[in-house]
Every structure is written in structure tokens, then in C-alpha cells.
Amino acid sequence: NLCWGSLSRRSSLQSRLECRGSTYQSPLYGGILAIYGLYLQTSCILVRRRIHVSLGDGTRETIIEGLHSLHENNFANINSKEITTPFESKYWELTRAVRIHGNFIESAPLVIILAGLAELNGAPLFLVHASLATFGISRLLHMAALKTKRAYSVLRPLGASSGAVPILALAIYGVYSGARTIFGL
């Protein structure tokens, strides 16, 4: 198909936008991921309100809770796993919610930006769809893993590694398309 925008003296980016029209997929996935991010943020807020912690991830409160327990027992059970691990604390739920949200926020903007740049540089739609869908699924797996009582699950490394693959794929495409443009490959 002939793209009329490419015949004018407009910028290359503007021409690409006009040529491709509304076939960009990153806004769809970006919107879905943004809604998921708001869900995770709301989850943190609701846990904070329920357990009355306005700042932090509950670690301070868990330590204080453990020290009070030790003091009440005259430090008799100092080696007990129930005392030295946070899993039984009411604050553990906040720690998990904060990490689930934090892990999402650490990588979601990067993958969305990389996907958008890849699309602008003519990436195959399959790469964009596969990368963003895989990333979304990886974050759901990660959340499911951290929702388990002690956050130990095969889903956690699976979610982490499958979240890195789309970023790597889009980064490699970005380097390739940039090198192609700069060096005329």
C-alpha cells in the first residue's frame, strides 16, 4: 500500500504514524497493564488501612511485634522460627502487597516503552503481542506466587524469568532497529 504521508516533507515519525494508522497494539496492553497496576496499588492501600500502617512495608512493625513477643517470654524462645520469621505476622500481608506492586512498577514502564518504540520502528506485530502478553502473564504468575503463605512457589521464578524475556526481546529488537538505521544495515 502506498502511504500518502511518506510522500510529503513531514518527519519520518509522523509519516510512520499516518501509515500505520490505528494498528498500534502497545496502547491496548499499556492500558490493561495500567489498570492492573492500579489494582495492585489499591490492594496496598486497603491492606495499609486495615492494619494501620501508613508508611513502609510493615517490616518495622514486624520487628517490634517480634521483640515484644520475645520480651514477654523473657527471650526464652529466641531461636523459634515463629519468632524469627515474618510469615505469621499480620504485617506480612502488607510486605507481600508492596513487593507485588513494586516488582510490577519496576518493569512495566520499561516494557511498555520498549514495545511502543519497537512498533514505531516497524516491529512485527507478533513481537509486540507476544512480548506484552507474556509480560502480563508473568506478572500474574508472580502475584500468584507471592500470595502463597510463605511466597515460596515454582510460580515465582517462572514469573520473574518470563517477565525478563519480553524485555530482553524488545531490547534486542531496539538495538537491531537502531543499528539498522544508524549503519544502514
Residue frames as a rotation matrix with the C-alpha (Angstrom) as fourth column:
ASN 1
0.572 0.820 0.000 0.00
0.820 -0.572 0.000 0.00
0.000 0.000 -1.000 0.00
LEU 2
-0.314 -0.625 0.715 1.13
0.569 -0.726 -0.385 3.48
0.760 0.286 0.584 -0.78
CYS 3
0.147 0.296 -0.944 1.25
0.948 -0.313 0.049 5.74
-0.281 -0.902 -0.327 2.24
TRP 4
0.561 0.166 0.811 0.48
0.584 -0.773 -0.246 9.32
0.586 0.612 -0.531 1.26
GLY 5
0.976 -0.198 -0.092 2.17
-0.053 -0.623 0.780 10.75
-0.211 -0.757 -0.619 4.36
SER 6
0.286 -0.938 0.198 5.51
0.535 0.328 0.778 9.38
-0.795 -0.117 0.596 3.23
LEU 7
0.134 -0.201 0.970 5.33
0.966 -0.191 -0.174 11.45
0.221 0.961 0.169 0.04
SER 8
0.888 0.236 0.395 5.23
0.166 -0.965 0.203 14.75
0.429 -0.115 -0.896 1.89
ARG 9
-0.064 -0.949 0.309 8.05
-0.082 -0.303 -0.949 16.60
0.995 -0.086 -0.058 3.62
ARG 10
0.719 0.394 0.573 6.82
-0.584 -0.105 0.805 15.60
0.377 -0.913 0.155 7.06
SER 11
-0.174 -0.810 0.560 9.02
-0.975 0.221 0.016 13.92
-0.137 -0.543 -0.828 9.62
SER 12
-0.635 -0.163 -0.755 9.68
-0.385 0.914 0.127 10.22
0.670 0.371 -0.644 9.41
LEU 13
-0.952 0.297 -0.070 7.87
0.202 0.440 -0.875 9.61
-0.229 -0.848 -0.479 12.72
GLN 14
-0.323 0.879 -0.350 4.79
-0.555 -0.476 -0.683 11.50
-0.767 -0.026 0.641 11.59
SER 15
-0.209 0.198 -0.958 4.78
-0.933 0.254 0.256 9.56
0.294 0.947 0.131 8.31
ARG 16
-0.868 -0.155 -0.473 5.02
-0.050 0.973 -0.227 6.26
0.495 -0.173 -0.852 10.14
LEU 17
-0.779 0.627 -0.003 2.17
-0.001 -0.005 -1.000 7.22
-0.627 -0.779 0.005 12.41
GLU 18
-0.070 0.777 -0.625 -0.02
-0.847 -0.378 -0.374 8.07
-0.527 0.503 0.685 9.43
CYS 19
-0.410 -0.149 -0.900 0.99
-0.751 0.615 0.240 4.93
0.518 0.774 -0.364 7.51
ARG 20
-0.935 -0.044 -0.353 0.33
0.122 0.892 -0.435 2.52
0.334 -0.450 -0.829 10.31
GLY 21
-0.166 0.943 0.288 -2.89
-0.324 -0.328 0.887 4.19
0.931 0.053 0.360 11.37
SER 22
0.269 0.395 0.878 -4.60
-0.946 -0.065 0.319 2.54
0.183 -0.916 0.356 14.31
THR 23
0.634 -0.030 -0.773 -2.75
-0.104 0.987 -0.123 -0.76
0.767 0.158 0.622 14.15
TYR 24
-0.435 -0.818 0.377 -0.60
-0.516 -0.117 -0.849 0.04
0.738 -0.564 -0.371 17.19
GLN 25
0.314 0.528 -0.789 -1.04
0.252 0.755 0.605 -2.55
0.915 -0.389 0.104 19.93
SER 26
-0.631 -0.657 -0.412 1.08
0.550 -0.005 -0.835 -1.14
0.547 -0.753 0.365 22.77
PRO 27
-0.672 0.425 0.606 -1.67
-0.610 -0.782 -0.127 1.32
0.420 -0.455 0.785 23.87
LEU 28
0.401 0.837 -0.373 -4.07
-0.451 0.534 0.715 -1.61
0.798 -0.119 0.591 24.37
TYR 29
0.265 -0.386 -0.884 -1.61
0.642 0.754 -0.136 -3.57
0.719 -0.532 0.448 26.50
GLY 30
-0.780 -0.567 0.264 -0.40
0.235 -0.657 -0.716 -0.38
0.580 -0.497 0.646 28.19
GLY 31
-0.237 0.794 0.560 -3.97
-0.751 -0.516 0.413 0.38
0.617 -0.323 0.718 29.23
ILE 32
0.648 0.454 -0.612 -4.55
-0.049 0.826 0.561 -3.16
0.760 -0.334 0.557 30.52
LEU 33
-0.108 -0.787 -0.608 -1.27
0.753 0.334 -0.567 -3.09
0.649 -0.519 0.556 32.45
ALA 34
-0.755 -0.109 0.646 -2.10
-0.199 -0.901 -0.385 0.35
0.625 -0.419 0.659 33.87
ILE 35
0.296 0.927 0.231 -5.44
-0.673 0.031 0.739 -0.94
0.678 -0.374 0.633 35.15
TYR 36
0.572 -0.178 -0.800 -3.64
0.445 0.888 0.120 -3.92
0.689 -0.425 0.587 36.70
GLY 37
-0.555 -0.831 0.029 -1.13
0.494 -0.357 -0.793 -1.53
0.670 -0.426 0.609 38.29
LEU 38
-0.412 0.501 0.761 -4.00
-0.649 -0.748 0.142 0.47
0.640 -0.435 0.633 39.80
TYR 39
0.671 0.624 -0.402 -5.46
-0.215 0.682 0.699 -2.76
0.710 -0.383 0.591 41.17
LEU 40
0.128 -0.718 -0.684 -2.12
0.749 0.522 -0.408 -3.57
0.650 -0.460 0.604 42.84
GLN 41
-0.754 -0.382 0.535 -1.85
0.036 -0.837 -0.547 -0.03
0.656 -0.393 0.645 44.21
THR 42
0.072 0.883 0.464 -5.38
-0.726 -0.273 0.632 -0.21
0.684 -0.382 0.621 45.62
SER 43
0.602 0.087 -0.793 -4.55
0.282 0.906 0.314 -3.57
0.747 -0.413 0.521 47.21
CYS 44
-0.467 -0.846 -0.257 -1.63
0.639 -0.122 -0.759 -1.94
0.611 -0.519 0.598 49.05
ILE 45
-0.646 0.270 0.714 -3.81
-0.437 -0.897 -0.057 0.93
0.625 -0.349 0.698 50.22
LEU 46
0.433 0.900 -0.052 -6.54
-0.506 0.290 0.812 -1.38
0.746 -0.325 0.581 51.52
VAL 47
0.359 -0.385 -0.850 -4.06
0.657 0.751 -0.063 -3.53
0.663 -0.536 0.523 53.45
ARG 48
-0.713 -0.657 0.245 -2.40
0.334 -0.626 -0.705 -0.41
0.616 -0.421 0.666 54.89
ARG 49
-0.301 0.688 0.661 -5.75
-0.679 -0.641 0.357 0.88
0.669 -0.341 0.660 56.11
ARG 50
0.615 0.616 -0.492 -6.78
-0.157 0.707 0.689 -2.46
0.773 -0.346 0.531 57.59
ILE 51
0.420 -0.517 -0.746 -3.57
0.821 0.566 0.070 -2.95
0.386 -0.642 0.662 59.62
HIS 52
0.982 0.110 -0.152 -2.94
0.166 -0.887 0.432 0.76
-0.087 -0.449 -0.889 60.32
VAL 53
-0.031 -0.999 -0.035 0.47
0.644 -0.047 0.763 1.19
-0.764 0.001 0.645 58.66
SER 54
0.827 0.437 -0.354 0.76
0.080 -0.715 -0.695 4.41
-0.557 0.546 -0.626 56.69
LEU 55
0.550 -0.718 -0.426 4.42
-0.830 -0.413 -0.374 4.20
0.093 0.559 -0.824 55.62
GLY 56
-0.487 -0.832 0.265 6.77
-0.829 0.536 0.159 1.39
-0.274 -0.142 -0.951 54.74
ASP 57
-0.235 0.329 -0.914 6.13
-0.607 0.685 0.403 -2.27
0.759 0.650 0.039 54.08
GLY 58
0.782 0.613 0.113 5.44
-0.434 0.406 0.804 -3.48
0.447 -0.678 0.584 57.63
THR 59
0.167 -0.797 -0.580 8.99
0.349 0.598 -0.721 -4.62
0.922 -0.082 0.378 58.35
ARG 60
-0.649 -0.406 0.644 9.42
-0.366 -0.575 -0.732 -2.20
0.667 -0.710 0.224 61.25
GLU 61
0.125 0.812 0.571 6.14
-0.970 -0.021 0.243 -3.29
0.209 -0.584 0.785 62.78
THR 62
0.736 0.078 -0.672 7.04
-0.119 0.993 -0.015 -6.97
0.666 0.090 0.740 62.33
ILE 63
-0.300 -0.928 -0.218 10.34
0.241 0.148 -0.959 -6.43
0.923 -0.341 0.179 64.16
ILE 64
-0.593 0.138 0.793 8.64
-0.704 -0.568 -0.427 -4.57
0.391 -0.811 0.434 67.00
GLU 65
0.534 0.845 -0.009 5.99
-0.776 0.495 0.390 -7.29
0.334 -0.202 0.921 67.22
GLY 66
0.496 -0.430 -0.754 8.70
0.192 0.901 -0.388 -9.97
0.847 0.048 0.530 67.41
LEU 67
-0.605 -0.764 0.223 10.67
-0.005 -0.277 -0.961 -8.08
0.796 -0.583 0.164 70.05
HIS 68
-0.178 0.639 0.748 7.54
-0.944 -0.324 0.053 -7.65
0.277 -0.697 0.661 72.20
SER 69
0.772 0.475 -0.422 6.88
-0.404 0.880 0.251 -11.38
0.491 -0.024 0.871 71.92
LEU 70
0.054 -0.851 -0.523 10.45
0.343 0.508 -0.790 -12.21
0.938 -0.137 0.319 72.91
HIS 71
-0.673 -0.304 0.674 10.34
-0.409 -0.606 -0.682 -9.78
0.616 -0.735 0.283 75.84
GLU 72
0.253 0.871 0.421 7.07
-0.919 0.081 0.386 -11.26
0.302 -0.485 0.821 77.11
ASN 73
0.923 0.052 -0.382 8.67
-0.013 0.995 0.102 -14.73
0.385 -0.089 0.919 77.11
ASN 74
0.703 -0.705 0.097 11.91
-0.363 -0.238 0.901 -13.48
-0.611 -0.668 -0.423 78.72
PHE 75
0.179 -0.619 -0.765 13.72
-0.983 -0.091 -0.157 -14.27
0.028 0.780 -0.625 75.46
ALA 76
-0.003 -0.121 0.993 13.20
-0.468 0.878 0.105 -17.99
-0.884 -0.464 -0.059 76.18
ASN 77
0.402 0.228 0.887 12.31
0.539 0.724 -0.430 -18.95
-0.740 0.651 0.168 72.61
ILE 78
0.223 -0.386 -0.895 14.73
-0.471 -0.847 0.248 -16.72
-0.854 0.366 -0.370 70.76
ASN 79
-0.803 -0.593 -0.068 15.58
-0.366 0.400 0.840 -19.49
-0.471 0.699 -0.539 68.26
SER 80
-0.158 0.834 0.528 11.95
0.415 0.541 -0.731 -20.28
-0.896 0.104 -0.432 67.41
LYS 81
-0.815 -0.121 0.566 11.11
0.579 -0.159 0.800 -19.95
-0.006 0.980 0.200 63.72
GLU 82
0.223 0.967 0.120 7.73
0.941 -0.246 0.233 -18.49
0.255 0.061 -0.965 64.63
ILE 83
0.599 -0.062 -0.799 9.51
0.435 -0.812 0.389 -15.57
-0.672 -0.581 -0.459 66.26
THR 84
-0.268 -0.889 -0.371 12.33
0.092 -0.407 0.909 -15.07
-0.959 0.209 0.191 63.77
THR 85
-0.826 0.043 0.562 10.29
0.563 0.072 0.823 -15.25
-0.005 0.997 -0.083 60.55
PRO 86
-0.865 0.451 -0.218 7.70
-0.403 -0.885 -0.234 -12.71
-0.299 -0.115 0.947 59.45
PHE 87
-0.828 0.501 -0.253 5.22
-0.023 0.420 0.907 -15.16
0.561 0.757 -0.336 57.93
GLU 88
-0.310 0.735 -0.603 2.95
0.911 0.411 0.034 -15.34
0.273 -0.539 -0.797 60.96
SER 89
-0.763 -0.030 -0.646 2.86
0.339 -0.869 -0.360 -11.58
-0.550 -0.494 0.673 61.45
LYS 90
0.349 0.935 0.061 -0.22
0.647 -0.194 -0.737 -9.64
-0.678 0.297 -0.673 60.46
TYR 91
0.371 -0.286 -0.884 2.17
-0.434 -0.895 0.107 -7.27
-0.821 0.344 -0.456 58.63
TRP 92
-0.554 -0.601 0.577 3.37
0.169 0.597 0.784 -9.98
-0.815 0.532 -0.229 56.22
GLU 93
0.240 0.739 0.629 0.34
0.863 0.134 -0.487 -9.32
-0.445 0.660 -0.606 54.01
LEU 94
0.880 0.029 -0.474 1.48
-0.088 -0.971 -0.224 -5.71
-0.467 0.239 -0.851 53.54
THR 95
-0.117 -0.991 -0.060 5.05
-0.417 -0.006 0.909 -6.77
-0.901 0.131 -0.413 52.80
ARG 96
-0.429 0.025 0.903 3.76
0.628 0.726 0.279 -9.07
-0.649 0.687 -0.327 50.05
ALA 97
0.618 0.754 0.221 1.38
0.701 -0.401 -0.590 -6.47
-0.357 0.520 -0.776 48.60
VAL 98
0.647 -0.452 -0.614 4.14
-0.377 -0.890 0.258 -3.85
-0.663 0.064 -0.746 48.49
ARG 99
-0.432 -0.872 0.232 6.55
-0.228 0.354 0.907 -6.26
-0.873 0.339 -0.351 46.75
ILE 100
-0.091 0.474 0.876 3.96
0.834 0.517 -0.193 -7.39
-0.544 0.713 -0.442 44.21
HIS 101
0.890 0.444 -0.100 3.24
0.346 -0.803 -0.485 -3.76
-0.296 0.397 -0.869 43.33
GLY 102
0.417 -0.815 -0.403 6.93
-0.485 -0.575 0.659 -2.80
-0.769 -0.079 -0.635 43.44
ASN 103
-0.439 -0.584 0.683 8.02
0.228 0.662 0.714 -5.64
-0.869 0.469 -0.158 41.17
PHE 104
0.320 0.640 0.698 5.34
0.892 0.044 -0.449 -4.63
-0.319 0.767 -0.557 38.67
ILE 105
0.952 0.106 -0.288 6.26
0.060 -0.985 -0.162 -0.94
-0.301 0.137 -0.944 38.75
GLU 106
0.129 -0.988 -0.080 9.98
-0.213 -0.106 0.971 -1.72
-0.969 -0.108 -0.224 38.36
SER 107
-0.722 -0.523 0.453 9.50
0.228 0.438 0.870 -3.25
-0.653 0.731 -0.197 34.94
ALA 108
0.175 0.891 0.419 6.08
0.792 0.126 -0.598 -2.36
-0.585 0.436 -0.684 33.47
PRO 109
0.684 0.101 -0.722 7.03
-0.205 -0.924 -0.324 1.14
-0.700 0.370 -0.611 32.23
LEU 110
-0.348 -0.917 -0.196 10.17
-0.550 0.030 0.835 -0.24
-0.759 0.398 -0.514 30.59
VAL 111
-0.658 0.108 0.746 8.37
0.476 0.827 0.300 -2.98
-0.584 0.552 -0.595 28.68
ILE 112
0.469 0.882 0.048 5.58
0.647 -0.306 -0.699 -0.63
-0.602 0.358 -0.714 27.55
ILE 113
0.490 -0.372 -0.788 8.06
-0.479 -0.871 0.113 1.99
-0.728 0.322 -0.605 26.34
LEU 114
-0.619 -0.771 0.151 10.19
-0.334 0.432 0.838 -0.61
-0.711 0.468 -0.525 24.56
ALA 115
-0.309 0.585 0.750 7.10
0.743 0.640 -0.194 -2.07
-0.594 0.498 -0.632 22.88
GLY 116
0.709 0.598 -0.374 5.94
0.287 -0.729 -0.621 1.37
-0.644 0.333 -0.689 21.75
LEU 117
0.125 -0.762 -0.636 9.37
-0.684 -0.530 0.501 2.21
-0.719 0.372 -0.587 20.35
ALA 118
-0.705 -0.346 0.619 9.53
0.110 0.809 0.577 -1.17
-0.700 0.475 -0.533 18.61
GLU 119
0.193 0.867 0.460 6.16
0.774 0.154 -0.615 -0.50
-0.604 0.475 -0.641 16.99
LEU 120
0.724 0.052 -0.688 7.25
-0.196 -0.941 -0.276 2.94
-0.662 0.335 -0.671 15.83
ASN 121
-0.231 -0.906 -0.356 10.28
-0.775 -0.050 0.630 1.30
-0.589 0.421 -0.690 14.24
GLY 122
0.089 0.389 -0.917 8.19
-0.951 0.306 0.038 -1.21
0.295 0.869 0.398 12.33
ALA 123
-0.783 -0.376 0.496 8.46
-0.547 0.796 -0.260 -4.26
-0.297 -0.475 -0.828 14.57
PRO 124
-0.658 0.586 -0.473 6.35
0.012 0.636 0.772 -7.24
0.753 0.502 -0.426 13.59
LEU 125
0.044 0.769 0.638 3.05
-0.803 -0.353 0.480 -7.14
0.594 -0.534 0.602 15.46
PHE 126
0.632 0.141 -0.762 3.69
0.159 0.939 0.305 -10.70
0.759 -0.314 0.571 16.64
LEU 127
-0.415 -0.866 -0.277 6.75
0.557 -0.001 -0.831 -9.49
0.719 -0.499 0.483 18.58
VAL 128
-0.690 0.204 0.694 4.74
-0.496 -0.832 -0.248 -6.75
0.527 -0.515 0.676 20.25
HIS 129
0.410 0.912 -0.009 1.76
-0.671 0.308 0.674 -9.00
0.618 -0.270 0.738 21.05
ALA 130
0.476 -0.263 -0.839 3.91
0.378 0.923 -0.074 -11.87
0.794 -0.282 0.539 22.29
SER 131
-0.603 -0.798 0.021 6.11
0.362 -0.297 -0.883 -9.60
0.711 -0.525 0.468 24.41
LEU 132
-0.606 0.397 0.689 3.33
-0.663 -0.731 -0.162 -7.67
0.439 -0.556 0.706 26.08
ALA 133
0.532 0.813 -0.235 1.07
-0.559 0.546 0.624 -10.69
0.636 -0.201 0.745 26.60
THR 134
0.212 -0.553 -0.805 3.96
0.513 0.765 -0.390 -12.70
0.832 -0.330 0.446 28.06
PHE 135
-0.787 -0.512 0.344 4.85
0.027 -0.585 -0.811 -9.82
0.616 -0.629 0.474 30.35
GLY 136
-0.145 0.827 0.543 1.25
-0.863 -0.374 0.340 -9.51
0.484 -0.420 0.768 31.59
ILE 137
0.704 0.381 -0.600 1.03
-0.143 0.903 0.406 -13.25
0.696 -0.200 0.690 32.26
SER 138
-0.198 -0.870 -0.451 4.40
0.485 0.313 -0.817 -13.18
0.852 -0.381 0.359 34.03
ARG 139
-0.735 -0.040 0.677 3.16
-0.449 -0.719 -0.530 -10.53
0.508 -0.694 0.510 36.43
LEU 140
0.382 0.913 0.146 0.04
-0.800 0.247 0.546 -12.59
0.463 -0.325 0.825 37.19
LEU 141
0.503 -0.290 -0.814 2.22
0.285 0.945 -0.160 -15.64
0.816 -0.152 0.558 37.90
HIS 142
-0.602 -0.791 0.107 4.44
0.225 -0.297 -0.928 -13.57
0.766 -0.535 0.357 40.15
MET 143
-0.354 0.563 0.747 1.45
-0.830 -0.558 0.026 -12.26
0.431 -0.610 0.664 42.08
ALA 144
0.677 0.634 -0.374 0.03
-0.429 0.752 0.500 -15.77
0.598 -0.178 0.781 42.49
ALA 145
0.088 -0.740 -0.667 3.39
0.479 0.618 -0.623 -16.97
0.873 -0.265 0.409 43.85
LEU 146
-0.813 -0.465 0.351 3.66
-0.024 -0.575 -0.818 -14.17
0.582 -0.673 0.456 46.38
LYS 147
-0.011 0.892 0.452 0.08
-0.832 -0.259 0.490 -14.68
0.554 -0.371 0.745 47.52
THR 148
0.334 0.063 -0.941 1.03
0.260 0.953 0.156 -18.11
0.906 -0.297 0.302 48.90
LYS 149
0.936 0.192 -0.297 1.59
0.324 -0.129 0.937 -18.21
0.141 -0.973 -0.183 52.65
ARG 150
0.461 -0.839 -0.289 5.37
0.327 -0.143 0.934 -18.04
-0.825 -0.525 0.209 52.58
ALA 151
0.674 -0.090 -0.733 5.84
-0.594 -0.655 -0.466 -16.80
-0.438 0.750 -0.496 49.00
TYR 152
-0.574 -0.802 0.165 7.72
-0.536 0.521 0.664 -19.95
-0.619 0.293 -0.729 48.01
SER 153
0.524 0.735 0.430 6.35
-0.029 0.519 -0.854 -21.37
-0.851 0.435 0.293 44.82
VAL 154
-0.293 -0.582 0.758 7.56
0.753 0.347 0.558 -22.56
-0.589 0.735 0.337 41.44
LEU 155
0.562 0.609 0.559 5.46
0.824 -0.473 -0.314 -19.72
0.073 0.637 -0.767 40.03
ARG 156
0.772 -0.257 -0.581 7.78
0.058 -0.882 0.467 -17.06
-0.633 -0.395 -0.666 41.45
PRO 157
-0.342 -0.934 -0.104 10.92
-0.041 -0.095 0.995 -17.87
-0.939 0.344 -0.006 39.43
LEU 158
-0.334 0.313 0.889 8.71
0.906 0.367 0.212 -18.70
-0.260 0.876 -0.406 36.46
GLY 159
0.747 0.665 -0.012 7.04
0.650 -0.733 -0.200 -15.28
-0.142 0.141 -0.980 36.72
ALA 160
0.478 -0.646 -0.595 10.36
-0.135 -0.724 0.677 -13.50
-0.868 -0.243 -0.433 37.18
SER 161
-0.553 -0.768 0.323 12.11
0.193 0.259 0.946 -15.20
-0.811 0.585 0.005 34.27
SER 162
-0.191 0.536 0.823 9.14
0.978 0.173 0.114 -14.96
-0.081 0.826 -0.557 31.92
GLY 163
0.813 0.419 -0.403 8.94
0.421 -0.903 -0.091 -11.25
-0.402 -0.096 -0.911 32.76
ALA 164
0.072 -0.887 -0.457 12.56
-0.175 -0.462 0.869 -10.74
-0.982 0.017 -0.189 31.73
VAL 165
-0.367 -0.227 0.902 12.20
0.705 0.565 0.429 -12.47
-0.607 0.793 -0.047 28.35
PRO 166
0.568 0.615 0.547 9.92
0.823 -0.423 -0.380 -9.81
-0.002 0.666 -0.746 26.76
ILE 167
0.822 -0.334 -0.462 12.17
-0.156 -0.911 0.382 -7.01
-0.548 -0.242 -0.801 27.98
LEU 168
-0.200 -0.953 0.226 15.20
-0.017 0.234 0.972 -8.75
-0.980 0.191 -0.063 26.51
ALA 169
-0.139 0.211 0.968 13.42
0.911 0.410 0.042 -9.47
-0.388 0.887 -0.249 23.21
LEU 170
0.836 0.510 0.201 12.23
0.548 -0.778 -0.306 -5.88
0.000 0.366 -0.930 22.84
ALA 171
0.577 -0.711 -0.402 15.65
-0.267 -0.629 0.730 -4.53
-0.772 -0.314 -0.553 23.86
ILE 172
-0.365 -0.704 0.609 17.37
0.381 0.484 0.788 -6.70
-0.849 0.520 0.092 21.24
TYR 173
0.230 0.516 0.825 14.90
0.972 -0.073 -0.224 -5.50
-0.055 0.853 -0.518 18.62
GLY 174
0.942 0.125 -0.312 15.58
0.158 -0.984 0.085 -1.91
-0.296 -0.129 -0.946 19.70
VAL 175
0.087 -0.985 -0.148 19.33
-0.195 -0.163 0.967 -2.34
-0.977 -0.055 -0.206 19.33
TYR 176
-0.365 -0.175 0.915 18.84
0.731 0.555 0.397 -4.06
-0.577 0.813 -0.075 15.97
SER 177
0.519 0.646 0.560 16.50
0.854 -0.417 -0.309 -1.40
0.034 0.639 -0.768 14.58
GLY 178
0.833 -0.287 -0.472 18.72
-0.090 -0.914 0.396 1.40
-0.545 -0.288 -0.787 15.89
ALA 179
-0.206 -0.962 0.180 21.84
0.002 0.183 0.983 -0.15
-0.979 0.202 -0.036 14.37
ARG 180
-0.096 0.268 0.959 19.95
0.931 0.366 -0.009 -0.73
-0.353 0.891 -0.285 11.12
THR 181
0.864 0.493 0.105 19.04
0.501 -0.822 -0.271 2.94
-0.047 0.286 -0.957 10.98
ILE 182
0.657 -0.661 -0.362 22.43
-0.309 -0.674 0.671 4.30
-0.688 -0.329 -0.647 12.01
PHE 183
-0.345 -0.920 0.185 24.61
-0.279 0.288 0.916 1.97
-0.896 0.264 -0.356 9.96
GLY 184
-0.008 0.431 -0.902 22.23
-0.980 -0.184 -0.080 1.41
-0.201 0.883 0.424 7.06
LEU 185
-0.843 -0.329 0.425 22.02
-0.310 0.944 0.116 -2.34
-0.439 -0.034 -0.898 7.57
